[in-house]
């Protein structure tokens, strides 16, 4: 199972990214455990300075942007 973490305090971009990831995982039948991380200390442990952040299998894939659906899907398939 793929571990996915969406890092962010709950801003609109953070909610958008979380919804995108959940939709992509569901529509592509990907087995993933999706966690929303709002704790600032946990977010800082990944070394990101801007939210939202996307972490797949403990690797930071993006931060500060909402990636395109195709990019998120590619990252999930690589994992």
Secondary structure, 3 states (H helix, E strand, C coil): CEEEEEECCCCHHHHHHHHHHHHHHHHCCCCEEEEEECCHHHHHHCCCCCCCEEEECCEEEEECCCCCHHHHHHHHHHC
